[in-house]
Amino acid sequence: MCRNIRVLYNFEPPTTQDEVQAAALQFVRKVSGFTKPSKANEAVFALAVQEVAKATHKLLESLETSAPQRDRDVIAQRARERAAKRYGLAGS
């Protein structure tokens, strides 16, 4: 899985449309192999991003869970701690 695509489900505050759009863009970039498509592929690339975003939004709206919602700040802090440990960063 692409490292830049993050879990978007069950967060407080809820996932934004911008986050869904960014994940869709990362997914299409990974699958297509293009960071930026050529002019010839620009329209189909944009359409793919739009369709993936729409499918992602539909998925997130349809899922059900009894688990407590995740706190974005706690998740971000854990990621910073893992990075500090992995890369030997002090004061992160």
DACORCOR-V981771 format. One record per backbone hydrogen bond with DSSP energy under -0.5 kcal/mol. CO is the residue of the C=O (numbers start at 0). NH is the residue of the N-H. If there is no record, write none. Layout:
CO:NH + CO:NH
//
This chain:
1:4 + 3:5 + 9:69 + 11:71 + 15:19 + 16:20 + 17:21 + 18:22 + 19:23 + 20:24 + 21:25 + 22:26 + 23:27 + 24:28 + 25:29 + 26:30 + 27:31 + 28:32 + 37:40 + 37:41 + 38:41 + 40:44 + 41:45 + 42:46 + 43:47 + 44:48 + 45:49 + 46:50 + 47:51 + 48:52 + 49:53 + 50:54 + 51:55 + 52:56 + 53:57 + 54:58 + 55:59 + 56:60 + 57:61 + 58:61 + 58:62 + 69:11 + 69:71 + 70:74 + 71:75 + 72:76 + 73:77 + 74:78 + 75:79 + 76:80 + 77:81 + 78:82 + 79:83 + 80:84 + 81:85 + 82:86 + 83:87 + 83:88
//
